[in-house]
Amino acid sequence: MSCVASRGSDETVYPAKSQRLGFLSLIIGAVLAGAGTLVVGLGTEFGARFRAGPWAGREVALLLGGVAALVAVCGAFSWYGFLRWVALSRDGIRWWRGGSTHFRRWDEVAQVKHVTFQIRTSSGPPARWVEVHFHTGPYLHLSDSIVEGYQELVAAIERGSRGRFAAPPATRFFG
């Protein structure tokens, strides 16, 4: 079932797939790991059980706690900057990413680039995505793992940009 919604007769909104569970798991896991490491390293009862000197235990605990805090901050920052939705209208493309709404008119689309990424040692299907490049500024990255109604969205973008810029699929091999 598609979650694509129309806002009036002019605009169609394609919501991003929820990444909440993945990001929250990362953030909560990092916070718990950091707290557990600090308790073990700084707590006298727990630290004595591992027979690491009091200074060595504290240094390791502070280092691992700092790494866990860094992972939690990176997870929160990634979650905040993640694509939330893409909207298409007669005027152009709008999307929300990184706390703000971005807009490009259709005549600002320079290229719709189809990319296929295949890892040679992998027997699974190749990863596919689309990069919508504009004359100025960063491109918009779209894939079926990021946005609902991906195929319909890509077809609508190519129609909106009048198909003038659609490029043949590019394939990258790594491995």
Backbone torsions as a table, in degrees:
resi	resn	phi	psi	omega
1	MET	NA	132.6	-177.3
2	SER	-88.0	143.4	177.6
3	CYS	-104.5	14.9	-179.8
4	VAL	-67.3	132.9	-176.2
5	ALA	-126.3	149.7	175.1
6	SER	-103.6	135.2	173.6
7	ARG	-105.0	90.7	-175.8
8	GLY	77.3	-167.4	-178.2
9	SER	-87.0	-7.3	-172.3
10	ASP	-100.4	-27.1	-170.7
11	GLU	-127.4	136.6	175.5
12	THR	-115.8	128.8	-176.8
13	VAL	-107.2	129.6	177.1
14	TYR	-111.1	105.9	-177.8
15	PRO	-74.1	151.4	175.2
16	ALA	-76.3	150.8	175.4
17	LYS	-70.7	142.3	-176.2
18	SER	-66.8	128.2	174.7
19	GLN	-110.4	10.6	-174.7
20	ARG	-55.7	-46.9	-176.4
21	LEU	-61.5	-44.0	179.6
22	GLY	-64.6	-46.9	-179.4
23	PHE	-68.5	-42.0	178.8
24	LEU	-64.2	-39.0	177.1
25	SER	-60.9	-43.8	178.8
26	LEU	-62.7	-47.2	-177.2
27	ILE	-66.4	-48.9	-178.7
28	ILE	-65.0	-42.2	178.3
29	GLY	-60.8	-41.6	179.6
30	ALA	-66.8	-40.9	178.7
31	VAL	-64.9	-44.6	178.9
32	LEU	-64.6	-42.4	178.7
33	ALA	-63.3	-42.6	178.6
34	GLY	-64.4	-43.0	178.5
35	ALA	-64.8	-43.3	178.5
36	GLY	-62.3	-40.5	179.2
37	THR	-65.2	-41.4	178.8
38	LEU	-66.4	-39.3	178.6
39	VAL	-63.2	-45.7	-179.2
40	VAL	-66.5	-43.4	-176.3
41	GLY	-75.9	-35.1	-175.6
42	LEU	-97.5	-22.0	179.9
43	GLY	-74.6	132.8	-176.3
44	THR	-69.4	-38.1	-178.3
45	GLU	-67.7	-46.3	-178.7
46	PHE	-73.5	-40.7	-178.8
47	GLY	-63.0	-34.6	179.8
48	ALA	-66.5	-29.6	-179.1
49	ARG	-67.4	-28.0	-177.3
50	PHE	-91.4	-3.6	175.9
51	ARG	54.6	31.9	170.7
52	ALA	-97.7	139.5	-178.2
53	GLY	-53.8	157.4	-176.1
54	PRO	-60.0	-35.3	-179.7
55	TRP	-76.7	-40.4	-180.0
56	ALA	-63.8	-42.2	178.8
57	GLY	-62.6	-41.5	179.4
58	ARG	-66.7	-41.4	-179.6
59	GLU	-64.7	-43.6	178.4
60	VAL	-64.9	-42.5	-179.7
61	ALA	-63.2	-43.7	179.1
62	LEU	-65.4	-40.6	178.7
63	LEU	-63.9	-50.5	-179.6
64	LEU	-67.2	-36.4	175.5
65	GLY	-63.4	-38.7	177.1
66	GLY	-65.7	-40.4	177.4
67	VAL	-63.8	-43.4	178.7
68	ALA	-62.7	-40.2	178.0
69	ALA	-64.7	-39.4	177.7
70	LEU	-63.7	-42.2	177.7
71	VAL	-62.4	-41.4	179.5
72	ALA	-63.9	-43.4	179.2
73	VAL	-65.7	-42.6	178.2
74	CYS	-63.5	-39.5	177.2
75	GLY	-63.4	-43.8	179.1
76	ALA	-65.3	-41.6	179.4
77	PHE	-65.0	-41.5	178.9
78	SER	-64.5	-41.5	179.5
79	TRP	-62.2	-43.6	-179.2
80	TYR	-64.7	-38.2	-176.2
81	GLY	-86.6	0.7	-176.0
82	PHE	-72.3	148.7	177.5
83	LEU	-61.2	130.5	-179.3
84	ARG	-104.1	-34.8	179.5
85	TRP	-167.0	160.1	174.1
86	VAL	-130.1	133.7	179.9
87	ALA	-125.0	135.5	178.1
88	LEU	-115.0	138.7	177.5
89	SER	-143.6	-178.7	176.7
90	ARG	-63.5	-28.1	-177.3
91	ASP	-78.8	-32.3	-178.0
92	GLY	159.7	-151.0	-176.0
93	ILE	-113.8	131.2	172.3
94	ARG	-120.3	146.3	173.9
95	TRP	-152.3	156.0	179.3
96	TRP	-111.9	121.7	177.2
97	ARG	-153.8	138.3	174.3
98	GLY	65.8	31.7	175.2
99	GLY	85.7	3.0	178.9
100	SER	-145.0	161.0	178.8
101	THR	-94.3	133.9	178.4
102	HIS	-112.0	149.2	179.5
103	PHE	-141.7	138.3	173.0
104	ARG	-136.1	135.4	174.9
105	ARG	-73.7	159.2	-179.0
106	TRP	-60.3	-34.7	-178.9
107	ASP	-73.8	-6.6	176.3
108	GLU	-89.0	-7.5	178.7
109	VAL	-73.8	121.0	-179.6
110	ALA	-93.9	-34.4	-175.5
111	GLN	-163.8	141.0	170.4
112	VAL	-110.7	106.1	-171.0
113	LYS	-105.5	119.2	175.7
114	HIS	-88.5	127.7	-176.8
115	VAL	-123.1	136.7	173.9
116	THR	-121.5	131.5	-176.8
117	PHE	-121.9	114.0	-179.8
118	GLN	-120.1	125.9	174.7
119	ILE	-89.1	124.4	-173.1
120	ARG	-61.0	-31.9	-178.2
121	THR	-84.7	-3.5	-178.9
122	SER	-95.2	138.0	177.4
123	SER	-95.5	-2.9	-179.0
124	GLY	-76.9	172.6	179.1
125	PRO	-68.2	152.9	179.8
126	PRO	-70.1	153.1	174.7
127	ALA	-79.9	139.7	179.8
128	ARG	-129.1	141.5	174.9
129	TRP	-154.8	172.4	179.2
130	VAL	-124.9	137.6	173.8
131	GLU	-113.4	119.0	176.9
132	VAL	-95.9	106.5	-178.8
133	HIS	-92.6	142.0	179.2
134	PHE	-114.8	164.0	179.8
135	HIS	-62.4	-33.9	177.4
136	THR	-134.0	153.2	176.0
137	GLY	83.2	177.3	-177.6
138	PRO	-73.0	159.8	179.3
139	TYR	-85.9	165.2	178.2
140	LEU	-102.4	120.8	-178.8
141	HIS	-97.3	125.7	-179.6
142	LEU	-131.3	139.0	173.3
143	SER	-148.8	167.7	-178.7
144	ASP	-69.9	-16.0	176.5
145	SER	-86.7	-8.1	-177.6
146	ILE	-104.4	-41.8	-169.5
147	VAL	-127.4	143.7	175.5
148	GLU	-72.2	145.2	177.7
149	GLY	66.6	36.5	-173.5
150	TYR	-54.7	-50.9	-176.7
151	GLN	-61.2	-44.7	178.8
152	GLU	-63.6	-40.3	179.5
153	LEU	-62.6	-47.1	-179.0
154	VAL	-63.0	-43.5	178.6
155	ALA	-61.3	-40.9	179.7
156	ALA	-67.3	-37.2	177.8
157	ILE	-65.3	-42.7	178.9
158	GLU	-65.3	-37.6	175.8
159	ARG	-66.9	-42.9	-178.9
160	GLY	-63.8	-35.0	177.9
161	SER	-87.9	10.9	176.8
162	ARG	65.7	17.0	176.4
163	GLY	65.9	3.1	-176.6
164	ARG	-67.3	-26.3	-170.2
165	PHE	-109.3	-0.1	-178.2
166	ALA	-62.4	126.8	-178.5
167	ALA	-105.4	155.4	175.6
168	PRO	-65.2	155.2	-177.8
169	PRO	-59.6	137.0	174.7
170	ALA	-100.6	140.9	-179.4
171	THR	-119.4	132.9	176.9
172	ARG	-118.1	132.6	177.9
173	PHE	-114.5	131.9	176.9
174	PHE	-134.9	148.9	174.8
175	GLY	136.9	NA	NA
